Amino acid sequence: MRGQKQRKAEIKRIVLGKTDGVCARCGRPIPFEKATIEHFIPKYRGGTDDERNLLPLCKNCNKQKGSRIVAVEEYYPYLNCVFCASANEYKAEWERISNG
């Protein structure tokens, strides 16, 4: 079980690194313990735990987004552009699979 906890912490560190530790939506600094991992394409719509689909949001912004699918560049102004590109790449793959 310890290995799984370590893996989750490592994923959270990677995801928080996408914005240098701030919420991708509002830009407020997020303490590691309080960070929520947001699924860009919600899981119930077929999104996965692929790292390209995971973004750091504060609890408030995560709640506000809910299960909507949003435009990366508009909704996540604090996301490093490299990760915007990988999120859009993930979305394109998801759309091909969903409509395929």
Phi, psi and omega in degrees: 000324181302322180299321180293319177298318179296319179297316179297319179296320179296317178298317179299319178297316179298313182295316178297330178294340180294341180231012185057037172086016176243162177296132182294338182267306187257346177083002178286141176300139180244119174296144183312315184293334185262353182294138172249146179262120184262136173268112179308305170265112184305146181302319184288350174260008177104002176292156183239182177272018174305133183303332179293338182267359185252128182227150181273125175227152171287163183303319182298312180293325179296318180295318181296322181291320181060226184254018180288154171257124188240167175279125184305308186297327181277318189274334184240069184295341182262009178275128178306137186301330176299320181281335171299315180298317182289327176294319178294324176297316178299316181299319179297318177297317180299318180295319178299317181292316183293324183263357187283000000 
